[in-house]
Structures are given as C-alpha cells and as structure tokens.
Amino acid sequence: MATTSTRPTRGALFVAGLAAALLCAAAPAMASGTAPYCGAGMGPTADIAVRAAIEDAQGSARADGRYSCEPADAPQVFEVFDDPYRGHVFYASVTMNCG
C-alpha cells in the first residue's frame, strides 16, 4: 500500500502564509487616521477566497471601530492542487487601509 507525503503541501502552505505575513508587515506608511488590516480567506475559486479575505480584514477593522476600508494593493492568491483535506483550493491574502 503506497502512502503519500503531505510535506510538499505543508511546505507550500507555509511559504504562502509567510509571504502573506511579510506583505502585511511591509505595508507602506499610511496617511494619518488610517491603519492597515490584513485578511486571509479560502475558497473553491479565487474570487470566493478574495471575498473571504476582504471580509476578514473588514471584520477586524470593525472590531477596532474602523468602518471605512479600501484596498491597499492587489490581493495575493495562492492555488493549491493537493490540499490533504480539501483537494484543489485557493487561498487569498489582502491588505486594507481602514479609517
């Protein structure tokens, strides 16, 4: 019986998460009154993953009392073909400026 390793998948997910964290940490200086919020999402299509990431960032901003958000840059989308639990899936990361 052959077994498959999840190391390549875990490695790819780790690199994707690390890239998203670095992109959020390296956001350019914002104008006064706004703050950067990073969101992450997952879905069966890239569009759903991006929408989930935007909702995640907006939810975090709302918890801090910031209700007006706009994208800081283009969303980052990562496509994974062999996720051990979901198969083919998309992950997304966005940075929003919220004030």
VOROKOL-519393 format. One record per residue: residue number from 0; residue in one letter; x, y, z of N, C-alpha, C, CB in turn. Coordinates in Angstrom, 2 decimals. Glycine has a CB too. Example, Ala and Ser with C-alpha at 12.3 -4.5 7.8 and 13.67 -1.06 7.14 Angstrom:
BEGIN
<0,'A',<13.19,-5.69,7.80>,<12.30,-4.50,7.80>,<13.20,-3.30,7.80>,<11.31,-4.47,9.05>>;
<1,'S',<12.85,-2.25,7.08>,<13.67,-1.06,7.14>,<12.90,0.03,7.87>,<14.08,-0.60,5.72>>;
end
This chain:
BEGIN
<0,'M',<0.84,-1.17,0.00>,<0.00,0.00,0.00>,<0.89,1.24,0.00>,<-0.96,0.00,1.21>>;
<1,'A',<0.71,2.09,-0.98>,<1.52,3.30,-1.10>,<0.92,4.42,-0.26>,<1.64,3.73,-2.57>>;
<2,'T',<1.79,5.19,0.36>,<1.34,6.36,1.11>,<1.87,7.60,0.44>,<1.80,6.29,2.60>>;
<3,'T',<1.15,8.67,0.60>,<1.61,9.92,0.01>,<2.04,10.86,1.13>,<0.49,10.57,-0.86>>;
<4,'S',<3.01,11.67,0.86>,<3.53,12.61,1.84>,<2.81,13.95,1.69>,<5.06,12.79,1.68>>;
<5,'T',<2.57,14.61,2.81>,<1.96,15.94,2.77>,<3.01,17.02,2.95>,<0.89,16.06,3.85>>;
<6,'R',<4.27,16.67,2.96>,<5.31,17.68,3.14>,<5.32,18.74,2.06>,<6.65,17.01,3.19>>;
<7,'P',<5.21,18.39,0.77>,<5.19,19.46,-0.24>,<4.00,20.41,-0.04>,<5.14,18.86,-1.65>>;
<8,'T',<2.85,19.87,0.31>,<1.68,20.72,0.53>,<1.88,21.60,1.75>,<0.42,19.87,0.68>>;
<9,'R',<2.35,21.04,2.83>,<2.58,21.83,4.03>,<3.64,22.89,3.79>,<3.00,20.93,5.20>>;
<10,'G',<4.67,22.53,3.03>,<5.71,23.50,2.70>,<5.16,24.65,1.88>,<6.84,22.82,1.95>>;
<11,'A',<4.32,24.32,0.89>,<3.73,25.37,0.06>,<2.82,26.27,0.88>,<2.95,24.76,-1.11>>;
<12,'L',<2.04,25.69,1.78>,<1.16,26.49,2.63>,<1.97,27.36,3.59>,<0.21,25.59,3.42>>;
<13,'F',<3.08,26.83,4.10>,<3.92,27.62,4.98>,<4.52,28.81,4.24>,<5.04,26.75,5.57>>;
<14,'V',<5.01,28.57,3.03>,<5.59,29.65,2.23>,<4.52,30.69,1.89>,<6.24,29.09,0.94>>;
<15,'A',<3.31,30.24,1.54>,<2.23,31.17,1.23>,<1.87,32.01,2.45>,<1.00,30.41,0.72>>;
<16,'G',<1.78,31.39,3.60>,<1.48,32.13,4.83>,<2.58,33.10,5.19>,<1.25,31.19,5.97>>;
<17,'L',<3.83,32.68,5.02>,<4.95,33.55,5.31>,<4.96,34.75,4.36>,<6.27,32.78,5.20>>;
<18,'A',<4.69,34.52,3.09>,<4.64,35.62,2.13>,<3.52,36.60,2.49>,<4.43,35.07,0.70>>;
<19,'A',<2.37,36.08,2.88>,<1.26,36.96,3.27>,<1.62,37.78,4.50>,<-0.01,36.14,3.53>>;
<20,'A',<2.27,37.17,5.47>,<2.66,37.89,6.68>,<3.68,38.98,6.37>,<3.24,36.91,7.72>>;
<21,'L',<4.63,38.67,5.50>,<5.62,39.68,5.13>,<5.00,40.83,4.35>,<6.73,39.05,4.32>>;
<22,'L',<4.05,40.52,3.48>,<3.38,41.58,2.73>,<2.60,42.49,3.66>,<2.46,40.99,1.66>>;
<23,'C',<1.96,41.93,4.65>,<1.20,42.75,5.61>,<2.13,43.58,6.48>,<0.32,41.86,6.48>>;
<24,'A',<3.25,43.01,6.89>,<4.18,43.72,7.76>,<4.92,44.82,7.00>,<5.18,42.75,8.37>>;
<25,'A',<5.09,44.65,5.70>,<5.85,45.61,4.92>,<4.96,46.60,4.19>,<6.72,44.89,3.93>>;
<26,'A',<3.74,46.80,4.67>,<2.83,47.75,4.02>,<3.41,49.15,4.12>,<1.41,47.70,4.68>>;
<27,'P',<3.22,49.96,3.09>,<3.76,51.32,3.11>,<3.11,52.16,4.21>,<3.58,52.00,1.75>>;
<28,'A',<3.78,53.24,4.57>,<3.23,54.15,5.60>,<1.89,54.70,5.14>,<4.22,55.31,5.89>>;
<29,'M',<0.98,54.73,6.07>,<-0.39,55.17,5.75>,<-0.57,56.63,6.16>,<-1.44,54.27,6.46>>;
<30,'A',<-1.55,57.27,5.55>,<-1.91,58.63,5.94>,<-2.49,58.59,7.35>,<-2.91,59.26,4.93>>;
<31,'S',<-2.44,59.72,8.04>,<-2.95,59.75,9.41>,<-4.43,59.39,9.43>,<-2.71,61.13,10.06>>;
<32,'G',<-4.84,58.66,10.43>,<-6.23,58.27,10.56>,<-6.57,56.93,9.95>,<-7.08,59.30,9.95>>;
<33,'T',<-5.67,56.33,9.21>,<-5.93,55.00,8.65>,<-4.93,54.01,9.22>,<-5.86,55.03,7.10>>;
<34,'A',<-5.30,52.76,9.16>,<-4.43,51.69,9.64>,<-4.55,50.50,8.70>,<-4.78,51.28,11.12>>;
<35,'P',<-3.47,49.76,8.50>,<-3.54,48.57,7.64>,<-4.14,47.38,8.39>,<-2.15,48.22,7.10>>;
<36,'Y',<-5.00,46.65,7.71>,<-5.57,45.42,8.25>,<-5.38,44.33,7.21>,<-7.09,45.60,8.61>>;
<37,'C',<-4.87,43.19,7.64>,<-4.65,42.06,6.76>,<-5.76,41.04,6.96>,<-3.25,41.42,7.01>>;
<38,'G',<-6.21,40.47,5.86>,<-7.22,39.43,5.93>,<-6.80,38.24,5.11>,<-8.57,39.96,5.46>>;
<39,'A',<-7.28,37.08,5.50>,<-6.97,35.84,4.78>,<-8.26,35.08,4.53>,<-5.95,34.96,5.57>>;
<40,'G',<-8.33,34.42,3.39>,<-9.53,33.66,3.05>,<-9.20,32.43,2.25>,<-10.51,34.52,2.29>>;
<41,'M',<-10.18,31.53,2.18>,<-10.02,30.28,1.45>,<-11.32,30.01,0.72>,<-9.64,29.10,2.40>>;
<42,'G',<-11.24,29.37,-0.44>,<-12.45,29.01,-1.15>,<-12.18,28.12,-2.34>,<-13.16,30.23,-1.59>>;
<43,'P',<-13.25,27.60,-2.95>,<-13.09,26.73,-4.11>,<-12.72,27.48,-5.38>,<-14.36,25.96,-4.34>>;
<44,'T',<-12.91,28.81,-5.39>,<-12.48,29.64,-6.52>,<-11.67,30.82,-5.98>,<-13.72,30.15,-7.35>>;
<45,'A',<-10.89,31.44,-6.84>,<-10.09,32.58,-6.42>,<-10.98,33.74,-5.97>,<-9.17,33.04,-7.56>>;
<46,'D',<-12.09,33.97,-6.65>,<-12.99,35.06,-6.31>,<-13.56,34.89,-4.90>,<-14.13,35.14,-7.32>>;
<47,'I',<-13.98,33.69,-4.56>,<-14.54,33.43,-3.23>,<-13.46,33.59,-2.16>,<-15.14,32.00,-3.16>>;
<48,'A',<-12.25,33.15,-2.44>,<-11.15,33.29,-1.48>,<-10.83,34.76,-1.23>,<-9.90,32.56,-1.98>>;
<49,'V',<-10.82,35.58,-2.30>,<-10.54,37.01,-2.15>,<-11.66,37.69,-1.37>,<-10.37,37.67,-3.53>>;
<50,'R',<-12.92,37.36,-1.68>,<-14.04,37.95,-0.93>,<-13.97,37.58,0.55>,<-15.38,37.49,-1.52>>;
<51,'A',<-13.60,36.34,0.84>,<-13.47,35.92,2.24>,<-12.34,36.68,2.94>,<-13.22,34.40,2.32>>;
<52,'A',<-11.25,36.93,2.24>,<-10.13,37.67,2.81>,<-10.52,39.12,3.09>,<-8.91,37.62,1.88>>;
<53,'I',<-11.26,39.74,2.17>,<-11.72,41.11,2.37>,<-12.65,41.18,3.57>,<-12.42,41.64,1.11>>;
<54,'E',<-13.58,40.24,3.68>,<-14.49,40.21,4.82>,<-13.73,40.02,6.13>,<-15.53,39.10,4.65>>;
<55,'D',<-12.66,39.22,6.11>,<-11.85,39.00,7.30>,<-11.18,40.30,7.74>,<-10.79,37.92,7.04>>;
<56,'A',<-10.57,41.03,6.79>,<-9.92,42.30,7.12>,<-10.93,43.33,7.62>,<-9.16,42.84,5.90>>;
<57,'Q',<-12.09,43.42,6.95>,<-13.11,44.38,7.37>,<-13.66,44.03,8.75>,<-14.25,44.43,6.35>>;
<58,'G',<-13.83,42.76,9.04>,<-14.29,42.34,10.36>,<-13.32,42.74,11.46>,<-14.51,40.84,10.39>>;
<59,'S',<-12.03,42.59,11.20>,<-11.02,43.01,12.17>,<-11.05,44.52,12.38>,<-9.62,42.56,11.72>>;
<60,'A',<-11.21,45.25,11.28>,<-11.27,46.71,11.38>,<-12.51,47.16,12.14>,<-11.26,47.35,9.97>>;
<61,'R',<-13.65,46.53,11.88>,<-14.88,46.88,12.59>,<-14.74,46.65,14.09>,<-16.07,46.08,12.05>>;
<62,'A',<-14.02,45.60,14.47>,<-13.81,45.33,15.89>,<-13.02,46.45,16.56>,<-13.08,43.99,16.07>>;
<63,'D',<-12.22,47.17,15.79>,<-11.46,48.31,16.31>,<-12.17,49.64,16.10>,<-10.09,48.36,15.66>>;
<64,'G',<-13.40,49.60,15.58>,<-14.17,50.82,15.37>,<-13.85,51.55,14.08>,<-13.94,51.74,16.51>>;
<65,'R',<-13.28,50.86,13.11>,<-12.95,51.46,11.81>,<-13.88,50.85,10.77>,<-11.43,51.24,11.42>>;
<66,'Y',<-14.72,51.68,10.16>,<-15.78,51.16,9.29>,<-15.57,51.48,7.81>,<-17.11,51.71,9.72>>;
<67,'S',<-14.63,52.32,7.47>,<-14.38,52.68,6.08>,<-13.06,52.06,5.63>,<-14.35,54.24,5.89>>;
<68,'C',<-13.13,51.10,4.69>,<-11.93,50.40,4.24>,<-11.80,50.47,2.72>,<-11.95,48.93,4.70>>;
<69,'E',<-10.57,50.51,2.27>,<-10.28,50.41,0.83>,<-9.03,49.58,0.65>,<-10.11,51.83,0.18>>;
<70,'P',<-8.91,48.87,-0.48>,<-7.74,48.01,-0.70>,<-6.45,48.81,-0.76>,<-7.90,47.21,-1.99>>;
<71,'A',<-5.40,48.30,-0.12>,<-4.09,48.95,-0.16>,<-3.33,48.55,-1.42>,<-3.27,48.59,1.09>>;
<72,'D',<-3.51,47.33,-1.88>,<-2.86,46.85,-3.10>,<-3.64,45.64,-3.60>,<-1.36,46.48,-2.84>>;
<73,'A',<-3.13,45.02,-4.62>,<-3.83,43.86,-5.22>,<-3.78,42.66,-4.28>,<-3.18,43.49,-6.59>>;
<74,'P',<-4.85,41.86,-4.25>,<-4.84,40.66,-3.41>,<-3.83,39.64,-3.91>,<-6.24,40.03,-3.37>>;
<75,'Q',<-3.30,38.88,-2.98>,<-2.39,37.79,-3.30>,<-3.21,36.50,-3.28>,<-1.17,37.72,-2.29>>;
<76,'V',<-3.15,35.72,-4.35>,<-3.92,34.48,-4.45>,<-2.95,33.32,-4.66>,<-4.96,34.55,-5.62>>;
<77,'F',<-3.18,32.25,-3.89>,<-2.35,31.06,-3.96>,<-3.25,29.88,-4.27>,<-1.56,30.84,-2.63>>;
<78,'E',<-2.90,29.13,-5.31>,<-3.67,27.97,-5.72>,<-2.95,26.71,-5.28>,<-3.90,27.96,-7.26>>;
<79,'V',<-3.67,25.85,-4.55>,<-3.11,24.59,-4.06>,<-3.91,23.46,-4.69>,<-3.15,24.51,-2.48>>;
<80,'F',<-3.23,22.53,-5.34>,<-3.90,21.44,-6.05>,<-4.08,20.18,-5.20>,<-3.13,21.09,-7.29>>;
<81,'D',<-3.28,20.03,-4.15>,<-3.32,18.77,-3.41>,<-3.41,18.97,-1.90>,<-2.09,17.94,-3.73>>;
<82,'D',<-4.31,19.86,-1.47>,<-4.54,20.04,-0.04>,<-5.04,18.71,0.52>,<-5.56,21.21,0.23>>;
<83,'P',<-4.46,18.23,1.62>,<-4.83,16.90,2.12>,<-6.29,16.80,2.60>,<-3.93,16.52,3.25>>;
<84,'Y',<-6.93,17.92,2.91>,<-8.30,17.89,3.40>,<-9.32,18.43,2.41>,<-8.39,18.66,4.68>>;
<85,'R',<-8.91,19.32,1.53>,<-9.85,19.96,0.62>,<-9.57,19.72,-0.85>,<-9.86,21.42,0.88>>;
<86,'G',<-8.45,19.13,-1.19>,<-8.11,18.90,-2.60>,<-7.66,20.18,-3.27>,<-9.31,18.31,-3.35>>;
<87,'H',<-8.33,20.57,-4.34>,<-7.99,21.78,-5.09>,<-8.67,22.97,-4.41>,<-8.43,21.66,-6.59>>;
<88,'V',<-7.87,23.93,-3.93>,<-8.41,25.05,-3.16>,<-7.57,26.30,-3.42>,<-8.45,24.72,-1.65>>;
<89,'F',<-8.16,27.47,-3.19>,<-7.47,28.75,-3.34>,<-7.38,29.42,-1.97>,<-8.22,29.67,-4.36>>;
<90,'Y',<-6.23,30.05,-1.71>,<-6.04,30.85,-0.52>,<-5.74,32.27,-0.98>,<-4.88,30.29,0.39>>;
<91,'A',<-6.23,33.27,-0.22>,<-6.01,34.66,-0.60>,<-5.61,35.48,0.62>,<-7.26,35.25,-1.26>>;
<92,'S',<-4.87,36.53,0.36>,<-4.46,37.48,1.39>,<-4.66,38.89,0.84>,<-2.96,37.25,1.83>>;
<93,'V',<-5.26,39.78,1.63>,<-5.45,41.17,1.22>,<-5.01,42.09,2.35>,<-6.93,41.43,0.83>>;
<94,'T',<-4.59,43.29,1.97>,<-4.31,44.35,2.92>,<-5.26,45.50,2.62>,<-2.80,44.82,2.85>>;
<95,'M',<-5.97,45.93,3.66>,<-6.94,47.02,3.52>,<-6.52,48.19,4.41>,<-8.37,46.54,3.89>>;
<96,'N',<-6.68,49.41,3.90>,<-6.48,50.62,4.71>,<-7.83,51.01,5.26>,<-5.83,51.79,3.88>>;
<97,'C',<-7.95,51.04,6.57>,<-9.25,51.32,7.19>,<-9.13,52.51,8.13>,<-9.78,50.09,7.96>>;
<98,'G',<-10.16,53.34,8.09>,<-10.16,54.53,8.94>,<-11.47,54.75,9.61>,<-9.81,55.73,8.15>>;
end
